[in-house]
Amino acid sequence: MTAAPPDTVDQAEAEAIEVAIEAGRRLFAGEWRFVAGVATIDMMPPMQLPEIAFAGRSNVGKSSLINALTGRTALARTSITPGRTQQLNFFALGERLTLVDMPGYGHAAASKQEIARWSAVIDAYLKGRGTLMRACLLIDARHGLKDSDRDLMQRLDKAAVPYQAILTKADKPTAAALAACTAAVDAELRRHPAAHPELIITSSTSGLGIPALRAALAALAAPA
């Protein structure tokens, strides 16, 4: 079999990327609706559409990223107060995909009892949700991985839940600091069996990485 010329391969890859990005744009531009806010295990909605869960330390920018992905300003509530999201919030996109905004971990404006309750709900969700296709682990590009992130990574590995690391707030650090953070996170992810090999760098403010993330998640959606 004769290999295709390099420029032909490059052009084909570029065209495939463009198609994937356009598919992601079209999908996320659809009509989103709030499905449920889950504070206890018995409140979980029925398992129907493929689900993508967004997890990360408190104030890492989960809600801002969800709003940027969907092109909405208030689909997911944003706050400068760590720990404001205190339940699993489910958002459905037609009959294609569900996004789940999870409570932040680490520093949070809540009691130890409340944090323990959230942790129990999160563990039950991660271990028993057959429609969960991928977890997006959000990491602040200014700070890199923390012990609380590593704890969740181990829980995801143990539960055999595929997860993809997403660097947030990439517009904040210097170029050199961002490169160092990216390299360190990438090296650590390679040691985790459930981690997706591609690290996506994003900024909800500038839009960096948003089309690529849409494309990656659109590939997991139910067929149109």
PyMOL CGO cylinders between C-alpha atoms (Angstrom):
from pymol import cmd
from pymol.cgo import CYLINDER

trace = [
    CYLINDER, 0.00, 0.00, 0.00, 1.38, 3.38, -1.02, 0.3, 1, 1, 1, 1, 1, 1,
    CYLINDER, 1.38, 3.38, -1.02, 1.40, 6.04, 1.70, 0.3, 1, 1, 1, 1, 1, 1,
    CYLINDER, 1.40, 6.04, 1.70, -0.25, 9.35, 0.92, 0.3, 1, 1, 1, 1, 1, 1,
    CYLINDER, -0.25, 9.35, 0.92, 2.04, 12.37, 0.45, 0.3, 1, 1, 1, 1, 1, 1,
    CYLINDER, 2.04, 12.37, 0.45, 2.61, 14.31, 3.71, 0.3, 1, 1, 1, 1, 1, 1,
    CYLINDER, 2.61, 14.31, 3.71, 0.87, 17.44, 2.43, 0.3, 1, 1, 1, 1, 1, 1,
    CYLINDER, 0.87, 17.44, 2.43, -2.21, 15.37, 1.55, 0.3, 1, 1, 1, 1, 1, 1,
    CYLINDER, -2.21, 15.37, 1.55, -2.30, 13.88, 5.05, 0.3, 1, 1, 1, 1, 1, 1,
    CYLINDER, -2.30, 13.88, 5.05, -1.90, 17.29, 6.62, 0.3, 1, 1, 1, 1, 1, 1,
    CYLINDER, -1.90, 17.29, 6.62, -4.71, 18.72, 4.51, 0.3, 1, 1, 1, 1, 1, 1,
    CYLINDER, -4.71, 18.72, 4.51, -6.98, 15.80, 5.37, 0.3, 1, 1, 1, 1, 1, 1,
    CYLINDER, -6.98, 15.80, 5.37, -6.27, 16.22, 9.09, 0.3, 1, 1, 1, 1, 1, 1,
    CYLINDER, -6.27, 16.22, 9.09, -6.90, 19.96, 8.87, 0.3, 1, 1, 1, 1, 1, 1,
    CYLINDER, -6.90, 19.96, 8.87, -10.21, 19.38, 7.12, 0.3, 1, 1, 1, 1, 1, 1,
    CYLINDER, -10.21, 19.38, 7.12, -11.23, 16.78, 9.71, 0.3, 1, 1, 1, 1, 1, 1,
    CYLINDER, -11.23, 16.78, 9.71, -10.44, 19.24, 12.50, 0.3, 1, 1, 1, 1, 1, 1,
    CYLINDER, -10.44, 19.24, 12.50, -12.51, 21.94, 10.82, 0.3, 1, 1, 1, 1, 1, 1,
    CYLINDER, -12.51, 21.94, 10.82, -15.44, 19.54, 10.45, 0.3, 1, 1, 1, 1, 1, 1,
    CYLINDER, -15.44, 19.54, 10.45, -15.20, 18.52, 14.12, 0.3, 1, 1, 1, 1, 1, 1,
    CYLINDER, -15.20, 18.52, 14.12, -15.02, 22.13, 15.30, 0.3, 1, 1, 1, 1, 1, 1,
    CYLINDER, -15.02, 22.13, 15.30, -18.05, 23.09, 13.21, 0.3, 1, 1, 1, 1, 1, 1,
    CYLINDER, -18.05, 23.09, 13.21, -19.97, 20.09, 14.53, 0.3, 1, 1, 1, 1, 1, 1,
    CYLINDER, -19.97, 20.09, 14.53, -19.13, 21.18, 18.07, 0.3, 1, 1, 1, 1, 1, 1,
    CYLINDER, -19.13, 21.18, 18.07, -20.19, 24.76, 17.38, 0.3, 1, 1, 1, 1, 1, 1,
    CYLINDER, -20.19, 24.76, 17.38, -23.52, 23.66, 15.96, 0.3, 1, 1, 1, 1, 1, 1,
    CYLINDER, -23.52, 23.66, 15.96, -24.20, 21.27, 18.81, 0.3, 1, 1, 1, 1, 1, 1,
    CYLINDER, -24.20, 21.27, 18.81, -23.44, 23.70, 21.62, 0.3, 1, 1, 1, 1, 1, 1,
    CYLINDER, -23.44, 23.70, 21.62, -25.41, 26.49, 19.92, 0.3, 1, 1, 1, 1, 1, 1,
    CYLINDER, -25.41, 26.49, 19.92, -28.57, 24.44, 20.42, 0.3, 1, 1, 1, 1, 1, 1,
    CYLINDER, -28.57, 24.44, 20.42, -31.21, 24.94, 23.07, 0.3, 1, 1, 1, 1, 1, 1,
    CYLINDER, -31.21, 24.94, 23.07, -30.10, 24.04, 26.58, 0.3, 1, 1, 1, 1, 1, 1,
    CYLINDER, -30.10, 24.04, 26.58, -32.41, 23.46, 29.51, 0.3, 1, 1, 1, 1, 1, 1,
    CYLINDER, -32.41, 23.46, 29.51, -31.93, 22.96, 33.22, 0.3, 1, 1, 1, 1, 1, 1,
    CYLINDER, -31.93, 22.96, 33.22, -32.95, 19.41, 34.17, 0.3, 1, 1, 1, 1, 1, 1,
    CYLINDER, -32.95, 19.41, 34.17, -32.32, 19.04, 37.88, 0.3, 1, 1, 1, 1, 1, 1,
    CYLINDER, -32.32, 19.04, 37.88, -30.33, 20.15, 40.89, 0.3, 1, 1, 1, 1, 1, 1,
    CYLINDER, -30.33, 20.15, 40.89, -29.31, 17.07, 42.84, 0.3, 1, 1, 1, 1, 1, 1,
    CYLINDER, -29.31, 17.07, 42.84, -28.44, 17.45, 46.51, 0.3, 1, 1, 1, 1, 1, 1,
    CYLINDER, -28.44, 17.45, 46.51, -29.07, 13.85, 47.60, 0.3, 1, 1, 1, 1, 1, 1,
    CYLINDER, -29.07, 13.85, 47.60, -28.55, 10.49, 45.92, 0.3, 1, 1, 1, 1, 1, 1,
    CYLINDER, -28.55, 10.49, 45.92, -32.27, 9.72, 45.63, 0.3, 1, 1, 1, 1, 1, 1,
    CYLINDER, -32.27, 9.72, 45.63, -32.78, 12.89, 43.55, 0.3, 1, 1, 1, 1, 1, 1,
    CYLINDER, -32.78, 12.89, 43.55, -30.71, 11.64, 40.59, 0.3, 1, 1, 1, 1, 1, 1,
    CYLINDER, -30.71, 11.64, 40.59, -32.58, 12.07, 37.27, 0.3, 1, 1, 1, 1, 1, 1,
    CYLINDER, -32.58, 12.07, 37.27, -33.09, 9.01, 35.02, 0.3, 1, 1, 1, 1, 1, 1,
    CYLINDER, -33.09, 9.01, 35.02, -30.09, 7.90, 32.96, 0.3, 1, 1, 1, 1, 1, 1,
    CYLINDER, -30.09, 7.90, 32.96, -30.91, 8.88, 29.38, 0.3, 1, 1, 1, 1, 1, 1,
    CYLINDER, -30.91, 8.88, 29.38, -28.47, 11.02, 27.37, 0.3, 1, 1, 1, 1, 1, 1,
    CYLINDER, -28.47, 11.02, 27.37, -24.66, 10.75, 27.36, 0.3, 1, 1, 1, 1, 1, 1,
    CYLINDER, -24.66, 10.75, 27.36, -23.31, 12.86, 30.23, 0.3, 1, 1, 1, 1, 1, 1,
    CYLINDER, -23.31, 12.86, 30.23, -20.19, 15.00, 30.64, 0.3, 1, 1, 1, 1, 1, 1,
    CYLINDER, -20.19, 15.00, 30.64, -19.33, 15.98, 34.22, 0.3, 1, 1, 1, 1, 1, 1,
    CYLINDER, -19.33, 15.98, 34.22, -17.30, 19.08, 35.09, 0.3, 1, 1, 1, 1, 1, 1,
    CYLINDER, -17.30, 19.08, 35.09, -15.24, 18.80, 38.27, 0.3, 1, 1, 1, 1, 1, 1,
    CYLINDER, -15.24, 18.80, 38.27, -12.57, 20.96, 39.87, 0.3, 1, 1, 1, 1, 1, 1,
    CYLINDER, -12.57, 20.96, 39.87, -11.47, 22.91, 42.90, 0.3, 1, 1, 1, 1, 1, 1,
    CYLINDER, -11.47, 22.91, 42.90, -13.74, 25.62, 44.20, 0.3, 1, 1, 1, 1, 1, 1,
    CYLINDER, -13.74, 25.62, 44.20, -13.51, 28.79, 42.09, 0.3, 1, 1, 1, 1, 1, 1,
    CYLINDER, -13.51, 28.79, 42.09, -11.57, 27.03, 39.30, 0.3, 1, 1, 1, 1, 1, 1,
    CYLINDER, -11.57, 27.03, 39.30, -14.03, 28.42, 36.75, 0.3, 1, 1, 1, 1, 1, 1,
    CYLINDER, -14.03, 28.42, 36.75, -16.43, 25.54, 36.09, 0.3, 1, 1, 1, 1, 1, 1,
    CYLINDER, -16.43, 25.54, 36.09, -19.52, 27.68, 35.66, 0.3, 1, 1, 1, 1, 1, 1,
    CYLINDER, -19.52, 27.68, 35.66, -17.68, 30.23, 33.52, 0.3, 1, 1, 1, 1, 1, 1,
    CYLINDER, -17.68, 30.23, 33.52, -16.39, 27.46, 31.26, 0.3, 1, 1, 1, 1, 1, 1,
    CYLINDER, -16.39, 27.46, 31.26, -19.85, 25.93, 30.86, 0.3, 1, 1, 1, 1, 1, 1,
    CYLINDER, -19.85, 25.93, 30.86, -21.25, 29.35, 29.98, 0.3, 1, 1, 1, 1, 1, 1,
    CYLINDER, -21.25, 29.35, 29.98, -18.47, 29.89, 27.43, 0.3, 1, 1, 1, 1, 1, 1,
    CYLINDER, -18.47, 29.89, 27.43, -19.05, 26.48, 25.85, 0.3, 1, 1, 1, 1, 1, 1,
    CYLINDER, -19.05, 26.48, 25.85, -22.77, 27.05, 25.48, 0.3, 1, 1, 1, 1, 1, 1,
    CYLINDER, -22.77, 27.05, 25.48, -22.52, 30.71, 24.50, 0.3, 1, 1, 1, 1, 1, 1,
    CYLINDER, -22.52, 30.71, 24.50, -24.77, 31.67, 27.41, 0.3, 1, 1, 1, 1, 1, 1,
    CYLINDER, -24.77, 31.67, 27.41, -24.09, 34.24, 30.10, 0.3, 1, 1, 1, 1, 1, 1,
    CYLINDER, -24.09, 34.24, 30.10, -25.96, 32.57, 32.94, 0.3, 1, 1, 1, 1, 1, 1,
    CYLINDER, -25.96, 32.57, 32.94, -26.70, 28.93, 32.11, 0.3, 1, 1, 1, 1, 1, 1,
    CYLINDER, -26.70, 28.93, 32.11, -24.46, 27.99, 35.02, 0.3, 1, 1, 1, 1, 1, 1,
    CYLINDER, -24.46, 27.99, 35.02, -24.23, 30.47, 37.85, 0.3, 1, 1, 1, 1, 1, 1,
    CYLINDER, -24.23, 30.47, 37.85, -20.85, 32.07, 38.51, 0.3, 1, 1, 1, 1, 1, 1,
    CYLINDER, -20.85, 32.07, 38.51, -19.61, 33.41, 41.79, 0.3, 1, 1, 1, 1, 1, 1,
    CYLINDER, -19.61, 33.41, 41.79, -16.42, 34.75, 43.34, 0.3, 1, 1, 1, 1, 1, 1,
    CYLINDER, -16.42, 34.75, 43.34, -17.36, 32.90, 46.53, 0.3, 1, 1, 1, 1, 1, 1,
    CYLINDER, -17.36, 32.90, 46.53, -15.71, 29.45, 46.63, 0.3, 1, 1, 1, 1, 1, 1,
    CYLINDER, -15.71, 29.45, 46.63, -18.11, 26.57, 47.22, 0.3, 1, 1, 1, 1, 1, 1,
    CYLINDER, -18.11, 26.57, 47.22, -21.22, 28.32, 45.91, 0.3, 1, 1, 1, 1, 1, 1,
    CYLINDER, -21.22, 28.32, 45.91, -22.28, 25.33, 43.76, 0.3, 1, 1, 1, 1, 1, 1,
    CYLINDER, -22.28, 25.33, 43.76, -23.69, 22.95, 46.37, 0.3, 1, 1, 1, 1, 1, 1,
    CYLINDER, -23.69, 22.95, 46.37, -25.34, 20.30, 44.21, 0.3, 1, 1, 1, 1, 1, 1,
    CYLINDER, -25.34, 20.30, 44.21, -25.01, 18.43, 40.95, 0.3, 1, 1, 1, 1, 1, 1,
    CYLINDER, -25.01, 18.43, 40.95, -26.64, 20.62, 38.31, 0.3, 1, 1, 1, 1, 1, 1,
    CYLINDER, -26.64, 20.62, 38.31, -27.82, 18.81, 35.16, 0.3, 1, 1, 1, 1, 1, 1,
    CYLINDER, -27.82, 18.81, 35.16, -28.25, 20.69, 31.85, 0.3, 1, 1, 1, 1, 1, 1,
    CYLINDER, -28.25, 20.69, 31.85, -29.59, 18.93, 28.74, 0.3, 1, 1, 1, 1, 1, 1,
    CYLINDER, -29.59, 18.93, 28.74, -29.00, 19.81, 25.11, 0.3, 1, 1, 1, 1, 1, 1,
    CYLINDER, -29.00, 19.81, 25.11, -32.06, 18.54, 23.26, 0.3, 1, 1, 1, 1, 1, 1,
    CYLINDER, -32.06, 18.54, 23.26, -31.77, 14.78, 22.87, 0.3, 1, 1, 1, 1, 1, 1,
    CYLINDER, -31.77, 14.78, 22.87, -28.00, 14.81, 22.36, 0.3, 1, 1, 1, 1, 1, 1,
    CYLINDER, -28.00, 14.81, 22.36, -26.02, 15.53, 25.52, 0.3, 1, 1, 1, 1, 1, 1,
    CYLINDER, -26.02, 15.53, 25.52, -26.17, 16.41, 29.23, 0.3, 1, 1, 1, 1, 1, 1,
    CYLINDER, -26.17, 16.41, 29.23, -23.62, 18.53, 31.10, 0.3, 1, 1, 1, 1, 1, 1,
    CYLINDER, -23.62, 18.53, 31.10, -23.24, 18.13, 34.85, 0.3, 1, 1, 1, 1, 1, 1,
    CYLINDER, -23.24, 18.13, 34.85, -21.81, 20.96, 36.94, 0.3, 1, 1, 1, 1, 1, 1,
    CYLINDER, -21.81, 20.96, 36.94, -20.39, 19.34, 40.09, 0.3, 1, 1, 1, 1, 1, 1,
    CYLINDER, -20.39, 19.34, 40.09, -19.72, 20.98, 43.47, 0.3, 1, 1, 1, 1, 1, 1,
    CYLINDER, -19.72, 20.98, 43.47, -16.22, 22.39, 43.80, 0.3, 1, 1, 1, 1, 1, 1,
    CYLINDER, -16.22, 22.39, 43.80, -13.83, 20.73, 46.20, 0.3, 1, 1, 1, 1, 1, 1,
    CYLINDER, -13.83, 20.73, 46.20, -10.96, 22.04, 48.28, 0.3, 1, 1, 1, 1, 1, 1,
    CYLINDER, -10.96, 22.04, 48.28, -11.63, 25.39, 49.96, 0.3, 1, 1, 1, 1, 1, 1,
    CYLINDER, -11.63, 25.39, 49.96, -15.36, 25.94, 50.24, 0.3, 1, 1, 1, 1, 1, 1,
    CYLINDER, -15.36, 25.94, 50.24, -17.71, 28.19, 52.18, 0.3, 1, 1, 1, 1, 1, 1,
    CYLINDER, -17.71, 28.19, 52.18, -19.42, 25.24, 53.84, 0.3, 1, 1, 1, 1, 1, 1,
    CYLINDER, -19.42, 25.24, 53.84, -19.21, 23.11, 56.96, 0.3, 1, 1, 1, 1, 1, 1,
    CYLINDER, -19.21, 23.11, 56.96, -17.34, 19.81, 57.12, 0.3, 1, 1, 1, 1, 1, 1,
    CYLINDER, -17.34, 19.81, 57.12, -20.69, 18.06, 57.40, 0.3, 1, 1, 1, 1, 1, 1,
    CYLINDER, -20.69, 18.06, 57.40, -21.94, 19.65, 54.19, 0.3, 1, 1, 1, 1, 1, 1,
    CYLINDER, -21.94, 19.65, 54.19, -18.71, 18.86, 52.34, 0.3, 1, 1, 1, 1, 1, 1,
    CYLINDER, -18.71, 18.86, 52.34, -18.95, 15.22, 53.49, 0.3, 1, 1, 1, 1, 1, 1,
    CYLINDER, -18.95, 15.22, 53.49, -22.53, 15.07, 52.18, 0.3, 1, 1, 1, 1, 1, 1,
    CYLINDER, -22.53, 15.07, 52.18, -21.46, 16.44, 48.78, 0.3, 1, 1, 1, 1, 1, 1,
    CYLINDER, -21.46, 16.44, 48.78, -18.60, 13.94, 48.63, 0.3, 1, 1, 1, 1, 1, 1,
    CYLINDER, -18.60, 13.94, 48.63, -21.00, 11.03, 49.21, 0.3, 1, 1, 1, 1, 1, 1,
    CYLINDER, -21.00, 11.03, 49.21, -23.30, 12.23, 46.43, 0.3, 1, 1, 1, 1, 1, 1,
    CYLINDER, -23.30, 12.23, 46.43, -20.35, 12.75, 44.05, 0.3, 1, 1, 1, 1, 1, 1,
    CYLINDER, -20.35, 12.75, 44.05, -18.94, 9.28, 44.76, 0.3, 1, 1, 1, 1, 1, 1,
    CYLINDER, -18.94, 9.28, 44.76, -22.34, 7.68, 44.19, 0.3, 1, 1, 1, 1, 1, 1,
    CYLINDER, -22.34, 7.68, 44.19, -22.68, 9.56, 40.91, 0.3, 1, 1, 1, 1, 1, 1,
    CYLINDER, -22.68, 9.56, 40.91, -19.21, 8.66, 39.63, 0.3, 1, 1, 1, 1, 1, 1,
    CYLINDER, -19.21, 8.66, 39.63, -19.47, 4.98, 40.55, 0.3, 1, 1, 1, 1, 1, 1,
    CYLINDER, -19.47, 4.98, 40.55, -23.01, 4.28, 39.43, 0.3, 1, 1, 1, 1, 1, 1,
    CYLINDER, -23.01, 4.28, 39.43, -23.79, 6.50, 36.44, 0.3, 1, 1, 1, 1, 1, 1,
    CYLINDER, -23.79, 6.50, 36.44, -23.83, 4.33, 33.35, 0.3, 1, 1, 1, 1, 1, 1,
    CYLINDER, -23.83, 4.33, 33.35, -24.44, 7.33, 31.06, 0.3, 1, 1, 1, 1, 1, 1,
    CYLINDER, -24.44, 7.33, 31.06, -21.34, 9.19, 32.28, 0.3, 1, 1, 1, 1, 1, 1,
    CYLINDER, -21.34, 9.19, 32.28, -19.09, 9.28, 29.22, 0.3, 1, 1, 1, 1, 1, 1,
    CYLINDER, -19.09, 9.28, 29.22, -16.31, 11.54, 30.52, 0.3, 1, 1, 1, 1, 1, 1,
    CYLINDER, -16.31, 11.54, 30.52, -15.38, 13.77, 33.41, 0.3, 1, 1, 1, 1, 1, 1,
    CYLINDER, -15.38, 13.77, 33.41, -13.64, 17.05, 32.66, 0.3, 1, 1, 1, 1, 1, 1,
    CYLINDER, -13.64, 17.05, 32.66, -11.12, 17.77, 35.42, 0.3, 1, 1, 1, 1, 1, 1,
    CYLINDER, -11.12, 17.77, 35.42, -10.63, 21.54, 35.51, 0.3, 1, 1, 1, 1, 1, 1,
    CYLINDER, -10.63, 21.54, 35.51, -7.25, 22.78, 36.72, 0.3, 1, 1, 1, 1, 1, 1,
    CYLINDER, -7.25, 22.78, 36.72, -6.38, 26.43, 37.32, 0.3, 1, 1, 1, 1, 1, 1,
    CYLINDER, -6.38, 26.43, 37.32, -3.46, 27.27, 35.00, 0.3, 1, 1, 1, 1, 1, 1,
    CYLINDER, -3.46, 27.27, 35.00, -2.07, 29.64, 37.62, 0.3, 1, 1, 1, 1, 1, 1,
    CYLINDER, -2.07, 29.64, 37.62, -1.66, 26.92, 40.24, 0.3, 1, 1, 1, 1, 1, 1,
    CYLINDER, -1.66, 26.92, 40.24, -1.45, 23.52, 38.53, 0.3, 1, 1, 1, 1, 1, 1,
    CYLINDER, -1.45, 23.52, 38.53, -2.40, 20.26, 40.22, 0.3, 1, 1, 1, 1, 1, 1,
    CYLINDER, -2.40, 20.26, 40.22, -3.11, 20.28, 43.95, 0.3, 1, 1, 1, 1, 1, 1,
    CYLINDER, -3.11, 20.28, 43.95, -3.53, 17.37, 46.36, 0.3, 1, 1, 1, 1, 1, 1,
    CYLINDER, -3.53, 17.37, 46.36, -7.32, 17.70, 46.14, 0.3, 1, 1, 1, 1, 1, 1,
    CYLINDER, -7.32, 17.70, 46.14, -7.06, 17.24, 42.35, 0.3, 1, 1, 1, 1, 1, 1,
    CYLINDER, -7.06, 17.24, 42.35, -4.88, 14.19, 42.80, 0.3, 1, 1, 1, 1, 1, 1,
    CYLINDER, -4.88, 14.19, 42.80, -7.39, 12.73, 45.23, 0.3, 1, 1, 1, 1, 1, 1,
    CYLINDER, -7.39, 12.73, 45.23, -10.17, 13.05, 42.64, 0.3, 1, 1, 1, 1, 1, 1,
    CYLINDER, -10.17, 13.05, 42.64, -7.92, 11.58, 39.94, 0.3, 1, 1, 1, 1, 1, 1,
    CYLINDER, -7.92, 11.58, 39.94, -7.37, 8.51, 42.10, 0.3, 1, 1, 1, 1, 1, 1,
    CYLINDER, -7.37, 8.51, 42.10, -11.11, 8.21, 42.71, 0.3, 1, 1, 1, 1, 1, 1,
    CYLINDER, -11.11, 8.21, 42.71, -11.78, 8.45, 38.98, 0.3, 1, 1, 1, 1, 1, 1,
    CYLINDER, -11.78, 8.45, 38.98, -9.09, 5.86, 38.24, 0.3, 1, 1, 1, 1, 1, 1,
    CYLINDER, -9.09, 5.86, 38.24, -10.61, 3.51, 40.81, 0.3, 1, 1, 1, 1, 1, 1,
    CYLINDER, -10.61, 3.51, 40.81, -14.13, 4.02, 39.42, 0.3, 1, 1, 1, 1, 1, 1,
    CYLINDER, -14.13, 4.02, 39.42, -12.80, 3.53, 35.85, 0.3, 1, 1, 1, 1, 1, 1,
    CYLINDER, -12.80, 3.53, 35.85, -14.33, 6.84, 34.76, 0.3, 1, 1, 1, 1, 1, 1,
    CYLINDER, -14.33, 6.84, 34.76, -12.48, 8.36, 31.78, 0.3, 1, 1, 1, 1, 1, 1,
    CYLINDER, -12.48, 8.36, 31.78, -11.47, 11.94, 32.47, 0.3, 1, 1, 1, 1, 1, 1,
    CYLINDER, -11.47, 11.94, 32.47, -9.83, 14.75, 30.54, 0.3, 1, 1, 1, 1, 1, 1,
    CYLINDER, -9.83, 14.75, 30.54, -7.80, 17.53, 32.13, 0.3, 1, 1, 1, 1, 1, 1,
    CYLINDER, -7.80, 17.53, 32.13, -8.77, 21.07, 31.15, 0.3, 1, 1, 1, 1, 1, 1,
    CYLINDER, -8.77, 21.07, 31.15, -6.54, 24.00, 32.09, 0.3, 1, 1, 1, 1, 1, 1,
    CYLINDER, -6.54, 24.00, 32.09, -8.67, 27.05, 32.89, 0.3, 1, 1, 1, 1, 1, 1,
    CYLINDER, -8.67, 27.05, 32.89, -7.84, 30.76, 33.17, 0.3, 1, 1, 1, 1, 1, 1,
    CYLINDER, -7.84, 30.76, 33.17, -4.94, 30.33, 30.72, 0.3, 1, 1, 1, 1, 1, 1,
    CYLINDER, -4.94, 30.33, 30.72, -4.99, 34.07, 30.02, 0.3, 1, 1, 1, 1, 1, 1,
    CYLINDER, -4.99, 34.07, 30.02, -3.80, 34.80, 33.58, 0.3, 1, 1, 1, 1, 1, 1,
    CYLINDER, -3.80, 34.80, 33.58, -0.23, 33.39, 33.85, 0.3, 1, 1, 1, 1, 1, 1,
    CYLINDER, -0.23, 33.39, 33.85, 2.75, 34.42, 31.72, 0.3, 1, 1, 1, 1, 1, 1,
    CYLINDER, 2.75, 34.42, 31.72, 3.55, 32.33, 28.64, 0.3, 1, 1, 1, 1, 1, 1,
    CYLINDER, 3.55, 32.33, 28.64, 6.50, 30.74, 30.43, 0.3, 1, 1, 1, 1, 1, 1,
    CYLINDER, 6.50, 30.74, 30.43, 4.46, 29.90, 33.52, 0.3, 1, 1, 1, 1, 1, 1,
    CYLINDER, 4.46, 29.90, 33.52, 1.66, 28.45, 31.37, 0.3, 1, 1, 1, 1, 1, 1,
    CYLINDER, 1.66, 28.45, 31.37, 4.15, 26.26, 29.48, 0.3, 1, 1, 1, 1, 1, 1,
    CYLINDER, 4.15, 26.26, 29.48, 5.66, 24.99, 32.73, 0.3, 1, 1, 1, 1, 1, 1,
    CYLINDER, 5.66, 24.99, 32.73, 2.23, 24.24, 34.20, 0.3, 1, 1, 1, 1, 1, 1,
    CYLINDER, 2.23, 24.24, 34.20, 1.14, 22.44, 31.02, 0.3, 1, 1, 1, 1, 1, 1,
    CYLINDER, 1.14, 22.44, 31.02, 4.26, 20.27, 30.99, 0.3, 1, 1, 1, 1, 1, 1,
    CYLINDER, 4.26, 20.27, 30.99, 3.93, 19.35, 34.67, 0.3, 1, 1, 1, 1, 1, 1,
    CYLINDER, 3.93, 19.35, 34.67, 0.25, 18.46, 34.41, 0.3, 1, 1, 1, 1, 1, 1,
    CYLINDER, 0.25, 18.46, 34.41, 0.78, 16.48, 31.21, 0.3, 1, 1, 1, 1, 1, 1,
    CYLINDER, 0.78, 16.48, 31.21, 3.60, 14.46, 32.78, 0.3, 1, 1, 1, 1, 1, 1,
    CYLINDER, 3.60, 14.46, 32.78, 1.51, 13.60, 35.82, 0.3, 1, 1, 1, 1, 1, 1,
    CYLINDER, 1.51, 13.60, 35.82, -1.56, 12.63, 33.78, 0.3, 1, 1, 1, 1, 1, 1,
    CYLINDER, -1.56, 12.63, 33.78, 0.47, 10.02, 31.92, 0.3, 1, 1, 1, 1, 1, 1,
    CYLINDER, 0.47, 10.02, 31.92, 0.71, 8.03, 35.15, 0.3, 1, 1, 1, 1, 1, 1,
    CYLINDER, 0.71, 8.03, 35.15, -3.07, 7.68, 35.49, 0.3, 1, 1, 1, 1, 1, 1,
    CYLINDER, -3.07, 7.68, 35.49, -4.88, 4.90, 33.60, 0.3, 1, 1, 1, 1, 1, 1,
    CYLINDER, -4.88, 4.90, 33.60, -8.24, 6.66, 33.26, 0.3, 1, 1, 1, 1, 1, 1,
    CYLINDER, -8.24, 6.66, 33.26, -6.80, 9.98, 32.07, 0.3, 1, 1, 1, 1, 1, 1,
    CYLINDER, -6.80, 9.98, 32.07, -7.40, 11.08, 28.48, 0.3, 1, 1, 1, 1, 1, 1,
    CYLINDER, -7.40, 11.08, 28.48, -4.09, 11.73, 26.69, 0.3, 1, 1, 1, 1, 1, 1,
    CYLINDER, -4.09, 11.73, 26.69, -5.07, 15.17, 25.37, 0.3, 1, 1, 1, 1, 1, 1,
    CYLINDER, -5.07, 15.17, 25.37, -4.79, 18.18, 27.69, 0.3, 1, 1, 1, 1, 1, 1,
    CYLINDER, -4.79, 18.18, 27.69, -6.91, 21.14, 26.54, 0.3, 1, 1, 1, 1, 1, 1,
    CYLINDER, -6.91, 21.14, 26.54, -5.87, 24.69, 27.47, 0.3, 1, 1, 1, 1, 1, 1,
    CYLINDER, -5.87, 24.69, 27.47, -8.75, 27.15, 27.81, 0.3, 1, 1, 1, 1, 1, 1,
    CYLINDER, -8.75, 27.15, 27.81, -9.75, 30.67, 28.78, 0.3, 1, 1, 1, 1, 1, 1,
    CYLINDER, -9.75, 30.67, 28.78, -13.41, 31.55, 29.26, 0.3, 1, 1, 1, 1, 1, 1,
    CYLINDER, -13.41, 31.55, 29.26, -12.42, 35.20, 28.89, 0.3, 1, 1, 1, 1, 1, 1,
    CYLINDER, -12.42, 35.20, 28.89, -10.51, 35.06, 25.59, 0.3, 1, 1, 1, 1, 1, 1,
    CYLINDER, -10.51, 35.06, 25.59, -12.20, 31.98, 24.14, 0.3, 1, 1, 1, 1, 1, 1,
    CYLINDER, -12.20, 31.98, 24.14, -8.91, 30.07, 23.91, 0.3, 1, 1, 1, 1, 1, 1,
    CYLINDER, -8.91, 30.07, 23.91, -9.52, 26.34, 23.51, 0.3, 1, 1, 1, 1, 1, 1,
    CYLINDER, -9.52, 26.34, 23.51, -13.30, 26.60, 23.59, 0.3, 1, 1, 1, 1, 1, 1,
    CYLINDER, -13.30, 26.60, 23.59, -13.83, 25.37, 19.97, 0.3, 1, 1, 1, 1, 1, 1,
    CYLINDER, -13.83, 25.37, 19.97, -11.47, 22.42, 20.56, 0.3, 1, 1, 1, 1, 1, 1,
    CYLINDER, -11.47, 22.42, 20.56, -13.25, 21.44, 23.77, 0.3, 1, 1, 1, 1, 1, 1,
    CYLINDER, -13.25, 21.44, 23.77, -16.65, 21.68, 22.08, 0.3, 1, 1, 1, 1, 1, 1,
    CYLINDER, -16.65, 21.68, 22.08, -15.40, 19.39, 19.31, 0.3, 1, 1, 1, 1, 1, 1,
    CYLINDER, -15.40, 19.39, 19.31, -14.03, 16.84, 21.79, 0.3, 1, 1, 1, 1, 1, 1,
    CYLINDER, -14.03, 16.84, 21.79, -17.29, 16.71, 23.75, 0.3, 1, 1, 1, 1, 1, 1,
    CYLINDER, -17.29, 16.71, 23.75, -19.52, 16.73, 20.68, 0.3, 1, 1, 1, 1, 1, 1,
    CYLINDER, -19.52, 16.73, 20.68, -17.86, 13.47, 19.63, 0.3, 1, 1, 1, 1, 1, 1,
    CYLINDER, -17.86, 13.47, 19.63, -19.42, 11.86, 22.73, 0.3, 1, 1, 1, 1, 1, 1,
    CYLINDER, -19.42, 11.86, 22.73, -22.97, 13.11, 22.09, 0.3, 1, 1, 1, 1, 1, 1,
    CYLINDER, -22.97, 13.11, 22.09, -25.84, 10.93, 20.94, 0.3, 1, 1, 1, 1, 1, 1,
    CYLINDER, -25.84, 10.93, 20.94, -26.33, 10.93, 17.15, 0.3, 1, 1, 1, 1, 1, 1,
    CYLINDER, -26.33, 10.93, 17.15, -28.54, 13.67, 15.75, 0.3, 1, 1, 1, 1, 1, 1,
]
cmd.load_cgo(trace, "trace")
